[in-house]
């Protein structure tokens, strides 16, 4: 396979090279197990001495093709597909954090991630300190402790739509000798490649733009292969693993140590495995990802400009707008577009927002983003409702905020639907 292929080509041809007489399209290997004739070879599979598949919880040919493709598109060394985006984030953190340790995270997070970090991980003994991503580097660094094991952020905050200052976050992580872990769901590798900007680990909710059609739950962790795990802070990756006869991950697997450990230890024990059918659909979704992200971004920018000038709208928030606080960073880090999600404040607050959502005809009220079809949501009463008002505001969620996931329909139809719904909302 040509390693110099452009991302658009990798999206179609990457991850899978059929031999003569084999299926041109990645097959769905709907099997839990795999047959062998040599008992010694199976033993070597279990000891990680040879590559191969023996149980779908740990690996499957369909999932493997998807993992290889997304790793190539992100520019990483390897990937691990999971049963959901939440599972990807959870395994990514548990792979390097345990009880008594600590994470520093940007506060502008998807509500499910904020809950994971603020509620569930602390129950496991892992503390998380949230920082304002726009704070000075010195203030972010001050949140670190001797037990800190990762710095976490989103490329584009959901739903705050703030674009991360990669240069600042990467410099802080490097100085503190911890990996920078980035959720690249909203941008996708087409719009942003975090490894080229200093990230070490990338996670995705594949449920969103990777799938692109609202059919399948899944997630993926991609290892950049660039972090020095042998720096004294991560003994679990350096010292012998008793569950594999004393194998040492860094010594044995080099740059892929992190992702191998995540698969053979965390996936082995926690079992958040992607379904083969879903991996097949994610692979298909990647085929058209570049085309869809172009259209999502174009439509979102046009609709954001329209909303910004609308008399029923208090404010519009989209990184592509010149008025957005992250516009400069969007131009720097997202030159091909700022993705398909925008937010706006509707005059009349939450009550008017309810009327607006119910009045939309083309745009559907669903709990989702990243679909080819446009959808709308009121985060304060849905995705972020478990958070306190203070936590919601810290995450970028205000009571009047409406989130639009702009699809790939014709922009004229989208604007017409928004206009008629806004008119009803103000009555």
C-alpha positions as CSV (number, residue, x, y, z in Angstrom):
1,X,0.0,0.0,0.0
2,X,1.3,3.4,-1.0
3,X,2.1,5.3,2.3
4,X,2.0,8.6,0.3
5,X,-1.7,8.3,-0.6
6,X,-3.8,11.4,0.2
7,X,-6.4,11.1,2.9
8,X,-9.2,10.9,0.4
9,X,-7.6,7.9,-1.2
10,X,-6.9,6.2,2.2
11,X,-10.6,6.7,3.1
12,X,-11.5,4.4,0.2
13,X,-8.5,2.1,-0.3
14,X,-6.8,2.0,3.1
15,X,-6.8,-0.7,5.7
16,X,-7.6,-3.7,3.4
17,X,-5.7,-5.3,0.6
18,X,-7.5,-8.3,-0.9
19,X,-5.5,-11.0,-2.5
20,X,-6.4,-12.7,-5.8
21,X,-9.9,-14.2,-5.6
22,X,-10.7,-12.5,-2.3
23,X,-13.7,-10.1,-1.7
24,X,-13.1,-6.6,-3.1
25,X,-15.1,-5.2,-0.2
26,X,-14.2,-5.8,3.4
27,X,-16.3,-8.9,4.4
28,X,-18.4,-9.0,7.5
29,X,-16.8,-11.8,9.6
30,X,-19.8,-12.5,11.8
31,X,-18.0,-15.1,13.9
32,X,-16.9,-15.2,17.5
33,X,-14.2,-17.8,17.0
34,X,-11.5,-18.9,14.5
35,X,-10.4,-22.4,13.6
36,X,-6.8,-23.6,13.8
37,X,-5.1,-27.0,13.3
38,X,-1.9,-26.4,15.3
39,X,-2.4,-26.2,19.2
40,X,1.1,-24.8,19.6
41,X,0.2,-21.9,17.3
42,X,-2.9,-21.1,19.3
43,X,-0.8,-21.0,22.4
44,X,1.5,-18.5,20.7
45,X,-1.5,-16.4,19.8
46,X,-2.5,-16.3,23.5
47,X,1.1,-15.4,24.5
48,X,1.1,-12.6,21.9
49,X,4.1,-14.2,20.1
50,X,2.3,-14.2,16.7
51,X,-0.4,-12.1,15.1
52,X,-3.8,-13.4,14.4
53,X,-7.4,-13.8,15.5
54,X,-8.7,-16.3,18.0
55,X,-11.7,-14.6,19.7
56,X,-13.6,-11.6,18.4
57,X,-13.5,-9.8,21.8
58,X,-9.8,-9.2,21.1
59,X,-9.8,-9.0,17.4
60,X,-11.8,-9.6,14.3
61,X,-10.9,-9.3,10.6
62,X,-13.7,-6.8,9.9
63,X,-12.8,-4.7,12.9
64,X,-9.1,-5.0,11.9
65,X,-9.7,-3.5,8.5
66,X,-11.5,-0.5,10.0
67,X,-8.8,-0.1,12.7
68,X,-6.1,-0.1,10.1
69,X,-7.9,2.4,7.9
70,X,-8.6,5.0,10.7
71,X,-5.1,4.6,12.0
72,X,-3.7,5.4,8.5
73,X,-6.1,8.4,8.1
74,X,-5.1,9.8,11.5
75,X,-1.4,9.1,10.9
76,X,-1.1,6.7,13.9
77,X,0.7,3.4,14.4
78,X,-2.4,1.4,15.2
79,X,-6.0,1.6,16.5
80,X,-8.5,-0.3,18.7
81,X,-12.2,-0.2,17.9
82,X,-14.7,-0.2,20.8
83,X,-18.4,-0.7,21.3
84,X,-19.0,3.1,21.8
85,X,-17.3,6.4,21.9
86,X,-17.7,6.4,25.7
87,X,-16.0,3.0,25.8
88,X,-13.1,4.4,23.8
89,X,-12.6,7.3,26.2
90,X,-12.9,5.0,29.2
91,X,-10.4,2.4,28.0
92,X,-8.0,5.2,26.8
93,X,-7.9,6.6,30.3
94,X,-7.9,3.3,32.2
95,X,-5.0,2.1,30.1
96,X,-2.7,4.6,31.8
97,X,-4.6,5.7,35.0
98,X,-5.4,3.8,38.1
99,X,-6.6,4.5,41.6
100,X,-4.6,7.3,43.3
101,X,-3.8,8.9,40.0
102,X,-5.0,12.0,38.3
103,X,-6.1,13.6,34.9
104,X,-6.2,17.2,33.8
105,X,-8.9,17.9,31.3
106,X,-10.4,20.9,29.4
107,X,-13.8,21.7,30.9
108,X,-15.4,22.2,27.5
109,X,-16.5,18.6,27.0
110,X,-19.3,16.5,25.7
111,X,-21.7,15.9,28.6
112,X,-21.1,12.2,28.7
113,X,-17.4,12.7,29.0
114,X,-17.8,15.3,31.7
115,X,-19.9,12.9,33.7
116,X,-17.4,10.1,33.2
117,X,-14.6,12.4,34.5
118,X,-16.5,14.1,37.3
119,X,-18.5,11.2,38.6
120,X,-17.5,7.7,37.5
121,X,-13.7,7.9,37.4
122,X,-13.5,9.4,40.9
123,X,-15.4,6.4,42.2
124,X,-12.6,4.3,40.8
125,X,-10.0,6.5,42.6
126,X,-9.0,8.5,39.6
127,X,-9.4,12.3,40.2
128,X,-9.9,14.8,37.4
129,X,-9.2,18.5,37.5
130,X,-11.0,20.6,34.9
131,X,-9.4,23.7,33.4
132,X,-10.6,26.4,31.2
133,X,-8.9,25.6,27.8
134,X,-8.5,29.3,27.2
135,X,-6.5,29.8,30.4
136,X,-2.8,30.7,30.2
137,X,-0.4,27.8,29.9
138,X,0.9,28.5,33.4
139,X,-2.6,28.2,34.9
140,X,-3.2,24.8,33.1
141,X,0.2,23.6,34.3
142,X,-0.6,24.6,37.9
143,X,-3.4,22.0,37.8
144,X,-0.9,19.1,37.4
145,X,0.2,16.9,40.3
146,X,2.9,14.3,40.6
147,X,0.2,11.7,40.0
148,X,-1.1,13.3,36.8
149,X,-1.1,10.8,33.9
150,X,-2.8,12.6,31.0
151,X,-4.0,15.9,29.6
152,X,-7.3,15.6,27.8
153,X,-9.3,17.9,25.5
154,X,-11.5,18.0,22.4
155,X,-10.4,19.4,19.0
156,X,-13.8,21.2,18.8
157,X,-15.7,21.4,22.1
158,X,-19.2,19.9,22.1
159,X,-21.4,21.9,22.3
160,X,-19.3,25.0,23.1
161,X,-17.7,24.9,19.6
162,X,-14.4,26.2,20.9
163,X,-11.3,25.2,18.9
164,X,-8.5,23.9,21.0
165,X,-5.2,25.8,21.2
166,X,-3.1,22.7,20.2
167,X,0.2,24.5,20.5
168,X,-0.4,25.5,24.1
169,X,-1.9,22.2,25.2
170,X,0.9,20.2,23.5
171,X,3.6,22.3,25.1
172,X,2.1,21.8,28.5
173,X,1.7,18.1,28.1
174,X,5.3,17.8,26.8
175,X,6.7,19.8,29.7
176,X,4.7,17.7,32.2
177,X,5.8,14.4,30.5
178,X,2.3,13.1,30.0
179,X,0.4,12.2,26.8
180,X,-2.0,14.7,25.2
181,X,-5.2,12.8,24.6
182,X,-7.6,14.4,22.0
183,X,-11.2,13.6,21.2
184,X,-11.3,14.3,17.4
185,X,-14.9,13.3,16.9
186,X,-16.2,16.6,15.8
187,X,-13.4,17.4,13.4
188,X,-12.5,13.9,12.0
189,X,-9.1,13.3,10.5
190,X,-10.3,15.0,7.3
191,X,-10.5,18.4,9.0
192,X,-7.8,18.0,11.6
193,X,-5.0,15.5,12.3
194,X,-4.1,16.0,16.0
195,X,-0.9,13.9,15.8
196,X,0.6,16.5,13.5
197,X,-0.2,19.1,16.2
198,X,1.4,17.4,19.2
199,X,-1.3,14.9,20.3
200,X,-0.2,11.4,21.4
201,X,-3.5,9.6,21.6
202,X,-6.7,10.3,19.6
203,X,-10.2,9.0,20.4
204,X,-13.4,9.1,18.4
205,X,-17.0,8.4,18.8
206,X,-17.3,6.5,15.5
207,X,-21.1,6.8,16.0
208,X,-20.9,10.3,14.7
209,X,-19.2,11.5,11.5
210,X,-17.3,8.2,10.9
211,X,-20.5,6.3,10.6
212,X,-22.3,9.4,9.2
213,X,-25.7,7.8,8.8
214,X,-26.9,7.2,12.4
215,X,-26.9,3.4,12.1
216,X,-24.2,2.1,14.5
217,X,-22.7,2.7,17.9
218,X,-18.9,2.4,18.2
219,X,-15.7,4.1,19.1
220,X,-12.0,3.9,18.3
221,X,-8.7,4.7,20.0
222,X,-5.7,5.6,17.8
223,X,-2.1,5.5,19.1
224,X,0.2,8.0,17.6
225,X,3.2,6.0,18.6
226,X,5.1,9.1,19.6
227,X,5.1,9.2,23.4
228,X,8.0,8.0,25.5
229,X,6.3,5.7,28.0
230,X,9.6,4.8,29.5
231,X,10.0,8.1,31.3
232,X,9.4,6.8,34.8
233,X,5.7,7.7,35.1
234,X,4.1,4.7,33.4
235,X,5.5,1.5,34.9
236,X,2.5,-0.6,33.7
237,X,3.9,-0.2,30.2
238,X,7.5,-0.9,31.1
239,X,7.5,-3.4,33.9
240,X,6.6,-7.1,33.4
241,X,2.9,-7.9,33.1
242,X,2.2,-10.9,35.3
243,X,-0.9,-11.7,33.2
244,X,1.3,-12.4,30.2
245,X,4.2,-14.3,31.8
246,X,6.2,-11.2,32.5
247,X,6.0,-9.6,29.1
248,X,7.0,-5.9,28.9
249,X,5.0,-3.8,26.5
250,X,7.5,-1.1,25.5
251,X,10.3,-3.6,25.2
252,X,8.2,-6.0,23.1
253,X,6.0,-3.7,21.0
254,X,7.9,-0.4,20.8
255,X,5.9,2.5,19.5
256,X,2.6,0.4,19.6
257,X,3.0,-0.5,23.3
258,X,0.1,1.6,24.4
259,X,-2.5,0.4,22.0
260,X,-1.4,-3.3,22.3
261,X,-1.8,-3.0,26.1
262,X,-5.3,-1.5,25.6
263,X,-6.3,-4.4,23.5
264,X,-4.8,-7.4,25.2
265,X,-5.3,-6.2,28.8
266,X,-8.2,-3.7,28.9
267,X,-10.3,-5.1,26.1
268,X,-9.6,-8.6,27.3
269,X,-10.8,-7.8,30.8
270,X,-13.6,-5.3,30.2
271,X,-14.9,-6.5,26.8
272,X,-16.2,-3.3,25.2
273,X,-15.9,-4.9,21.8
274,X,-17.1,-3.4,18.5
275,X,-19.6,-5.6,16.6
276,X,-18.4,-6.8,13.2
277,X,-21.4,-5.4,11.5
278,X,-20.8,-2.0,13.0
279,X,-17.1,-2.1,12.0
280,X,-18.2,-2.9,8.5
281,X,-20.6,0.1,8.5
282,X,-17.9,2.4,9.9
283,X,-15.5,1.3,7.1
284,X,-18.2,2.2,4.6
285,X,-18.8,5.5,6.3
286,X,-15.1,6.4,6.0
287,X,-15.4,6.0,2.2
288,X,-17.4,9.2,1.9
289,X,-16.1,11.0,5.0
290,X,-14.1,13.6,3.1
291,X,-17.0,14.5,0.8
292,X,-19.5,14.7,3.7
293,X,-17.3,16.8,5.9
294,X,-16.9,19.3,3.0
295,X,-20.6,19.6,2.7
296,X,-21.3,19.6,6.5
297,X,-18.8,22.5,6.9
298,X,-20.1,24.5,4.0
299,X,-23.8,24.1,5.1
300,X,-23.0,24.9,8.7
301,X,-21.1,28.1,7.8
302,X,-23.9,29.3,5.5
303,X,-26.5,28.6,8.2
304,X,-24.5,30.2,10.9
305,X,-24.1,33.4,8.9
306,X,-27.9,33.4,8.3
307,X,-28.7,32.9,12.0
308,X,-26.2,35.5,13.1
309,X,-28.2,38.1,11.2
310,X,-31.7,36.8,12.2
311,X,-33.8,39.1,14.4
312,X,-35.0,36.1,16.5
313,X,-31.5,35.0,17.4
314,X,-29.4,36.6,20.2
315,X,-26.1,35.1,19.2
316,X,-24.7,32.4,16.8
317,X,-21.7,30.3,17.6
318,X,-19.6,28.6,14.9
319,X,-15.8,28.6,14.6
320,X,-16.1,29.6,10.9
321,X,-17.7,32.9,11.8
322,X,-15.4,35.9,12.0
323,X,-17.2,36.8,15.3
324,X,-16.3,33.6,17.0
325,X,-13.6,33.7,19.7
326,X,-11.9,30.6,18.2
327,X,-12.1,31.9,14.6
328,X,-8.3,32.5,14.4
329,X,-7.6,29.0,15.7
330,X,-10.1,27.5,13.3
331,X,-8.3,29.1,10.4
332,X,-5.0,27.8,11.8
333,X,-6.0,24.2,12.7
334,X,-9.2,23.7,10.6
335,X,-8.4,25.2,7.2
336,X,-10.7,22.9,5.3
337,X,-13.8,23.7,7.4
338,X,-15.0,23.8,11.0
339,X,-17.3,20.7,10.9
340,X,-21.1,20.6,10.9
341,X,-22.3,21.6,14.3
342,X,-23.3,25.1,15.4
343,X,-25.1,26.6,18.3
344,X,-27.2,29.7,18.7
345,X,-29.1,31.5,21.4
346,X,-32.8,32.0,20.7
347,X,-34.7,35.0,21.9
348,X,-37.2,33.9,24.5
349,X,-34.9,31.4,26.1
350,X,-35.7,27.7,26.8
351,X,-39.4,28.1,26.2
352,X,-38.8,29.6,22.7
353,X,-36.2,26.9,22.1
354,X,-38.8,24.2,22.8
355,X,-41.2,25.8,20.3
356,X,-38.5,26.1,17.7
357,X,-37.4,22.4,17.9
358,X,-41.0,21.2,17.7
359,X,-41.7,23.5,14.8
360,X,-38.9,22.2,12.6
361,X,-40.1,20.0,9.8
362,X,-37.0,19.0,7.9
363,X,-34.6,19.2,10.9
364,X,-35.4,16.4,13.3
365,X,-35.3,16.5,17.1
366,X,-33.0,13.7,18.0
367,X,-30.1,13.0,20.4
368,X,-27.3,12.9,17.9
369,X,-24.7,14.8,15.9
370,X,-22.8,13.9,12.8
371,X,-25.6,12.4,10.7
372,X,-26.1,13.1,7.0
373,X,-29.5,14.4,8.1
374,X,-29.8,17.6,10.0
375,X,-30.9,17.4,13.7
376,X,-31.6,19.8,16.6
377,X,-31.2,19.5,20.4
378,X,-31.4,21.6,23.6
379,X,-28.3,20.4,25.5
380,X,-29.2,21.9,28.9
381,X,-32.3,19.7,29.1
382,X,-30.9,16.6,27.4
383,X,-27.2,15.7,26.9
384,X,-26.0,18.0,29.8
385,X,-29.0,17.8,32.1
386,X,-27.1,15.7,34.7
387,X,-24.7,18.6,35.2
388,X,-25.3,21.4,37.6
389,X,-26.0,24.9,36.1
390,X,-22.4,25.8,37.0
391,X,-21.0,22.7,35.3
392,X,-23.2,23.4,32.3
393,X,-21.9,26.9,31.9
394,X,-18.3,25.6,32.4
395,X,-19.0,23.1,29.5
396,X,-20.2,26.0,27.3
397,X,-24.0,25.2,27.7
398,X,-26.3,28.1,28.5
399,X,-30.1,27.8,29.1
400,X,-30.9,29.4,25.7
401,X,-28.5,27.4,23.7
402,X,-29.8,25.4,20.7
403,X,-27.5,22.9,19.0
404,X,-27.9,22.2,15.3
405,X,-26.1,19.3,13.7
406,X,-26.2,20.5,10.1
407,X,-26.5,17.8,7.5
408,X,-25.8,17.5,3.8
409,X,-29.2,18.5,2.5
410,X,-29.5,21.6,0.2
411,X,-28.8,24.7,2.2
412,X,-31.9,26.6,0.8
413,X,-34.2,23.9,2.3
414,X,-32.4,24.1,5.7
415,X,-32.6,27.9,5.8
416,X,-36.3,27.8,4.9
417,X,-37.0,25.3,7.7
418,X,-35.1,27.3,10.3
419,X,-36.8,30.5,9.3
420,X,-40.3,29.1,9.6
421,X,-39.5,27.4,13.0
422,X,-38.0,30.7,14.3
423,X,-41.1,32.6,13.3
424,X,-43.3,30.1,15.3
425,X,-40.9,30.3,18.3
426,X,-41.4,34.0,18.7
427,X,-45.3,33.9,18.9
